[in-house]
């Protein structure tokens, strides 16, 4: 099996770092091997590479960016595949607040609804 390219369709940020690791059932040590790491990427870029992977039945590819990671198990008989990568939530959330005053929390939740009612009158 030959790993030929990685296409990054979208990212939460304009630039990220890409790491790709591979686990093959033919690896005598049975561990993930880094193909490359800290490769600078931008959305809608395709990165070409020619890596021959030896396998018996399957290969697991792990793709990581600063936004999260994804693993894909591929049958050694597959010739072509596409996979969607979903970011981790921490890359989408900028600020987290913990509220211990439940009256304040109820007021914050209800306020947008009250504002809508006032506008409708």
BELBEL-V723373 format. One record per residue. SS is DSSP state (~ for helix, > for strand, _ for the rest). PSI is psi in degrees with one decimal (none if undefined). NEAR is the number of other C-alpha atoms within 12 Angstrom. Layout:
SS_PSI_NEAR / SS_PSI_NEAR
This chain:
__138.6_22 / >_127.4_20 / >_114.8_27 / >_-31.9_18 / >_160.6_19 / >_123.7_33 / >_125.8_24 / >_102.8_30 / __-41.2_19 / __155.0_21 / __154.8_28 / __-37.5_24 / __164.9_18 / __-25.3_17 / >_143.8_20 / >_178.0_25 / >_137.9_24 / >_131.7_32 / >_136.4_29 / >_127.5_30 / >_154.0_28 / >_137.6_35 / >_129.3_30 / >_142.4_30 / __-7.2_24 / __-6.1_20 / __119.7_19 / __-25.0_13 / __-12.2_10 / __51.6_14 / __162.6_17 / __140.1_23 / >_131.5_23 / >_127.6_21 / >_-44.7_26 / >_159.5_23 / >_153.6_20 / >_40.8_18 / >_124.1_22 / >_127.5_21 / >_157.3_27 / >_159.5_23 / __148.3_21 / __31.3_14 / >_144.8_20 / >_130.9_17 / >_118.1_22 / >_142.1_13 / >_158.5_15 / >_96.7_13 / >_118.5_18 / >_127.5_16 / __125.3_27 / __132.9_22 / __158.4_24 / __-56.3_17 / __-35.4_19 / >_161.6_22 / >_141.4_32 / >_124.1_30 / >_129.9_31 / >_120.7_30 / >_126.7_36 / >_140.6_33 / >_-178.6_33 / __-17.8_29 / __-11.3_26 / >_-168.7_24 / >_164.2_23 / >_140.8_24 / >_147.9_22 / >_125.1_23 / >_127.9_23 / >_133.6_28 / >_141.4_21 / __-15.3_23 / __-14.7_16 / __139.9_16 / __-22.2_12 / __140.6_15 / __158.4_18 / __141.9_15 / __142.6_18 / __138.4_17 / __129.0_23 / __133.5_23 / __160.1_22 / __153.4_17 / ~_-31.7_15 / ~_-23.3_14 / ~_-13.6_18 / __-18.1_16 / __123.1_12 / __-30.2_8 / __135.7_9 / __129.2_9 / __139.2_9 / __122.6_9 / __123.2_13 / __-13.2_9 / __101.1_11 / ~_-28.8_11 / ~_-40.4_11 / ~_-41.7_13 / ~_-45.8_14 / ~_-39.1_15 / ~_-43.2_15 / ~_-36.7_15 / ~_-39.8_14 / ~_-25.4_14 / ~_-47.2_14 / ~_-34.5_13 / ~_-39.5_14 / ~_-41.0_15 / ~_-40.6_14 / ~_-39.5_11 / ~_-41.9_11 / ~_-39.8_10 / ~_-33.5_9 / ~_-21.0_8 / __none_7
